[in-house]
Amino acid sequence: MTTQTFTSSVISASEIKDSVLTRVLSVIPMAMIITASIFILMERLVHMADAPLDDSTDVIFPQVVWEDTEIETRKEEKIEKPPEPMEQPEVLEREANVEEGVDITLPPSGFTPEKVTGYQVAYNSSLPVAQYMGVAKYPTRALNRSVEGFVDVLFDVTEFGATDNVRVLYAEPEGFFEKAALQAVSRWRFQPKMEEDKPVRFEGMKNRIRFQLENS
């Protein structure tokens, strides 16, 4: 009984050894193949790393040509509207009718000249003689309202024949014709009064300037 047991144990160990050896022998070829494959793969990888890059395929990108597009910018032309003509009031160029006949009031001497047609001339050499008596301009305000009237003015004549100290005695109506009358008289010219063949100042000449519309 003991001998059989030992024999079976020896047989079992022998079988195990053979089995292991068989497995090892069967694995060795596989390991060699794997090892060889690894070496071949590594060699190829090394060759690929050392290979030049000339064989690489060139990637050609399409060339996009940008054409300069001329953009026409047109400035809006500002059309300047012609200025509208201003409506001006219709002003008739009418001149005042200066009363024909200049009343001359002498200094208190009792002498009063008679009224004559046209500009009054001196009755003697001691009185100024009218040389230029321009008519007055009709004031626009009075013209637009068709107002007529007159202005009595008092003034002096200098030794040079110019008018001086011109002032208004009376105006009808007031506030329309005074300024125009004073401006007209300030431009009048006279031959001065003569005393002993010398020109002297004459004071106290009076004149009425009438303002009448032509169609009235």
PyMOL commands that set and color helices and strands:
alter all, ss='L'
color gray80, all
select helices_A, chain A and resi 2-50+53-55+140-144+178-186
alter helices_A, ss='H'
color red, helices_A
select strands_A, chain A and resi 129-132+149-157+163-172+189-191+193-195+198-200+202-211
alter strands_A, ss='S'
color yellow, strands_A
deselect
rebuild
show_as cartoon
